[in-house]
Amino acid sequence: MAQPTTVLQNIITRGPNRRGIIGTLQEFVQSSASSGIVLIAAAVAALIVVNVGFEEEYNRLLHTHLRFSIGDYELDNSLLHWINDGLMAIFFFLVGLEIKREILVGELSSFRLALLPLFAATGGAIVPAGLYAIFNQGTDGSAGWGIPMATDIAFTLGVVALLGQRVPFSLKIFLTAIAIVDDLIAVLVIAFFYTSTLDWLALGIGMALLAVMLACNYMGVRQIGFYLIVGAAVWLAFFESGVHATIAGVLIAWTVPARNRIHPNAFAEESKRILAVFENSDVAVRRMVTDEEQQAAVLTLENLCEQVQAPLQRLEHILHNPVQFLVMPIFAFANMGVILQASTLTGENSNVAVGIIVGLVLGKPIGVFLSTLLSVKLKLTALPQQVGWSHILGAACLTGIGFTMSLFISSLAFGEGGMLETAKMGIMVASVVAALLGYIVLWRLKPIPDHE
């Protein structure tokens, strides 16, 4: 019969020790790599549908209106609008949770840890935005300067997974940290530069509800349902205010409690005591369904598990797979349907495509690599273990895979029409080229076994 301590070791897989943290990061990388494959499949499916004669049906589906009403209040938007403003708010909520976690306890939790990805991501945002602006200065396409700024971590880790041990695990963590900072920069860009006319009353209601959520966090409210229900009201208020509703997702995430209620040591001791009840029980004779002592022990252990794990952690765990394998593929399918023809890239909006391609394929790697080089040469930071400059160059090329966030900002910048179609084509071409360049650079390197 297993000892309580052995059982407990199997339960506590995310403890404060380094091995537990590495295991959690490995799970994240593996699941993100898998979701990248699903994301690619969804994008390819959209391209096939619109290029084999079903473009009209595809567009009719996306422009079908869904109406919801409560009394005199009514929400009436197209399916595409619900996907981009509704489903993607869930994606941004998860992004907000991940950013908060990384700042509190992860790769961005200390100045020293955060400095290298901060330098790399900042350079990787400024340079491509600047290059895009050069090609589109004074044109209608100038609004798209934010398109080549962000990195799609799912696609990027999908490419990394194909390289096996040629990519040290420390480089995967570095890439993930860059993508998280990229997301934070993109969220700020959307909030400040891609917001329409404001309805101050609706915005005030949304901010007041956020204040209530923060106060409840401070007072110890930990029920996930409360934050989801009030968060939905915040989303609706932001939706009506003119601030893009996905920003609400990030702000709501920051109100979710990130503290555990009991210390892990106390959890371990109490859990061992409870598990001993089962080890010392004659389970072959006493049926748990009718054994009140065992029932009480199970409920107590369940409560302990909730107390030692922060609501932020539980929500991340609940949402990660649905977002990666459902929300993002739906978004990709709804936004990647474009007719593949050379004239889309070379027509009157060609400056948009050129700006995006140059920004992602050249601007991202130049910005990331030079910012990293500068910070290391100035002795402000140091390269991760087992990572050389060739690894940094390959990773910098991969940051040019700017799919999900780039498509999202394109829809905000251009609405619908020819310019948006050109932007989609530019994003697709640039992401493929960036993936190939990064893959080639890293493939030429000698495999390095990971060491935890």
QUISULDA-V298118 format. One record per backbone hydrogen bond with DSSP energy under -0.5 kcal/mol. CO is the residue of the C=O (numbers start at 1). NH is the residue of the N-H. If there is no record, write none. Layout:
CO_NH, CO_NH
This chain:
3_7, 4_8, 5_9, 6_10, 7_11, 8_12, 11_13, 17_21, 18_22, 19_23, 20_24, 21_25, 22_26, 23_27, 24_28, 25_29, 26_30, 27_31, 28_32, 29_33, 30_34, 31_35, 32_36, 33_37, 34_38, 35_39, 36_40, 37_41, 38_42, 39_43, 40_44, 41_45, 42_46, 43_47, 44_48, 45_49, 46_50, 47_51, 48_52, 49_52, 49_54, 54_58, 55_59, 56_60, 57_61, 58_62, 59_63, 61_64, 62_80, 64_79, 66_77, 68_75, 70_73, 73_70, 74_76, 75_68, 77_66, 78_82, 79_83, 80_84, 81_85, 82_86, 82_87, 83_88, 86_89, 86_90, 87_90, 87_91, 88_92, 89_93, 90_94, 91_95, 92_96, 93_97, 94_98, 95_99, 96_100, 97_101, 98_102, 99_103, 100_104, 101_105, 101_106, 102_106, 102_108, 106_109, 110_114, 111_115, 112_116, 113_117, 114_118, 115_119, 116_120, 117_121, 118_122, 119_123, 120_124, 121_125, 122_125, 122_126, 123_127, 125_129, 126_130, 127_131, 128_132, 129_133, 130_134, 131_135, 132_136, 133_137, 134_137, 136_139, 139_142, 140_143, 141_144, 142_145, 143_146, 144_147, 146_149, 147_150, 151_153, 152_156, 153_157, 154_158, 155_159, 156_160, 157_161, 158_162, 159_162, 159_163, 160_163, 161_164, 163_166, 164_167, 165_448, 166_168, 168_171, 168_172, 169_173, 170_174, 171_175, 172_176, 173_177, 174_178, 175_179, 176_180, 177_181, 178_182, 179_183, 180_184, 181_185, 182_186, 183_187, 184_188, 185_189, 186_190, 187_191, 188_192, 189_193, 189_194, 190_194, 198_200, 199_203, 200_204, 201_205, 202_206, 203_207, 204_208, 205_209, 206_210, 207_211, 208_212, 209_213, 210_214, 211_215, 212_216, 213_217, 214_218, 215_219, 216_220, 216_221, 217_220, 223_226, 223_227, 224_228, 225_229, 226_230, 227_231, 228_232, 229_233, 230_234, 231_235, 232_236, 233_237, 234_238, 235_239, 236_240, 237_241, 238_242, 241_199, 242_196, 243_242, 244_247, 244_248, 245_248, 245_249, 246_250, 247_251, 248_252, 249_253, 250_254, 252_255, 252_256, 253_256, 257_312, 263_267, 264_268, 265_269, 266_270, 267_271, 268_272, 269_273, 270_274, 271_275, 272_276, 273_277, 274_277, 274_278, 275_278, 275_279, 276_280, 278_281, 281_283, 282_285, 282_286, 285_287, 287_290, 287_291, 290_292, 291_295, 292_296, 293_297, 294_298, 295_299, 296_300, 297_301, 298_302, 299_303, 300_304, 301_305, 302_306, 303_307, 304_308, 305_309, 307_261, 307_262, 308_310, 310_314, 311_315, 312_316, 313_317, 314_318, 315_319, 316_320, 317_321, 318_322, 319_323, 320_324, 321_325, 322_326, 322_327, 323_328, 326_330, 327_331, 328_332, 329_333, 330_334, 331_335, 332_336, 336_338, 339_341, 341_344, 341_345, 342_345, 342_346, 343_347, 347_350, 349_352, 349_353, 350_354, 351_355, 352_356, 353_357, 354_358, 355_359, 356_360, 357_361, 358_362, 358_363, 359_364, 362_366, 363_367, 364_368, 365_369, 366_370, 367_371, 368_372, 369_373, 370_374, 371_375, 372_376, 373_377, 374_378, 375_380, 375_381, 376_379, 384_387, 386_388, 388_392, 389_393, 390_394, 391_395, 392_396, 393_397, 394_398, 395_399, 397_400, 398_401, 400_402, 401_152, 401_403, 403_407, 404_408, 405_409, 406_410, 407_411, 408_412, 409_413, 410_414, 411_415, 417_421, 418_422, 419_423, 420_424, 421_425, 422_426, 423_427, 424_428, 425_429, 426_430, 427_431, 428_432, 429_433, 430_434, 431_435, 432_436, 433_437, 434_438, 435_439, 436_440, 437_441, 438_442, 439_443, 440_444, 442_445
